[in-house]
Amino acid sequence: MSLSHPTSRHCSTSFLFAEKKGVFSRRDTADSRAPKLAVFVSVFPSLFLLFLQYRTISFLPILPPRFSPPFPFSFSPLLSFSVCPVVLPRVLKMYASYDVEAGLPASYEMNEKVAREIRFAFVRKVYGIISFQLAVTFAVSVLFTAHHVTRQWVQTNGDSLLLLGGLSGIAVLLAMTCNPGITRRYPHNYFLLFFFTLCESVCVGAVCTFYDPAVVLQALLATTVIVAGLTLFAFQTDYDFTSWLGAASFFFWGVFALGLLRVLFWRAVWFQIVACVLFAGVYGVYILIDMHLLIKRGRISFDEDDYIFAALCLYVDIVGLFLELLRLLAILGGSEGRD
C-alpha cells in the first residue's frame, strides 16, 4: 500500500433534454464535488517494503543498523571462512541499505520509488477504464448516427430515451457518490460504472442524431486535441491545479445558473455561444484538476482504491466538453437541429 492523502471527491453530470423543433441542449443539474472530503492520514514504515523485497533474495532476516553479526561470523574462524562466500554478500547487501556511502538506495528512497510505481500503475488503470468508457460511447453514437433506422427511431423517441437514460444515470451516480465504499467493492463497482457509461452513451448518441455527422466529427476531433493537450500540460507543469477546486465549484454553479437560461433564450445565438464557451472552459479546468488529483501532483489526490471514481470524474468531464463543443460548432456552422 502507498500513502493515502486527503481526497476531494467530485463529479458533475450533464443531462440532455428535448426542446421545440428537435433542438437538444444540456442541463447540468448536479455537482456533487463539494461535500465529500475524506481525510486519511496513515503512515506505513518504509522498512516494511524493504522487508518484503529482501526476503525474496535472502533467507536471513533483515538486520537493523548496528546489529551484531549473525552466528556464522562469530562462531569460529573456520566456520566463518566456509560460509562467508555464500552468506556474506547477502548480509553486506542488507547492511548497505543503511549505509549512505554504499551507493545503494536508502529505505525511504526505495519506498518512494515503489510508491511512484504503484501510482503509475494506478494512472494506467484509470486511463484504461476511461478508454473503454469512451469506446463504448463512441460505438453507441456511431450506431445511432450511421444506422438510418436507428437514427429515425431515436429522433422519434428522443424524449423518452433521454429521460430514461438520464434518470438511470442519476440513480447510479447518486449510489456511487453517497456510498463511496461501493466504488471499491469488486465486481459491483465495474457493473455500476458500465451501467452508468451505457446510460450516458445513450444520451450522447441520442443528441448526436440531431446534428450533422460532419459537425459531430469536428467536435470529436476538437475534444481529442484539447484533452490530449490538457493531459500533456498537466503532466509537465508543476503548478497545483487542485487549489482551484473550491473556486471551480463556485464558478460552476454560476455558469450552471446561466445555462438554465438557455431554455428561455434558446433563440439568442450570442447567448448560446457565450454559455457554450463558459461551460467548455469550466470542463477544461475540471479536467486539469482531475488529472492532478489522478497523478498526485498537489496536496490532495485520489486514493489508489478510487480508480472507479477517478475514471468516472474524468469521463464525465470529457463528455461534457464534447457536448459543449458540439453545440458550439453547430451554432457557428448554422447546422444545429439539422437531421
Beta strands, then each sheet from edge to edge (+ up, - down):
strand 1: 7-9
strand 2: 12-18
strand 3: 24-31
strand 4: 36-38
sheet 1: 1+ 4-
sheet 2: 2+ 3-
end
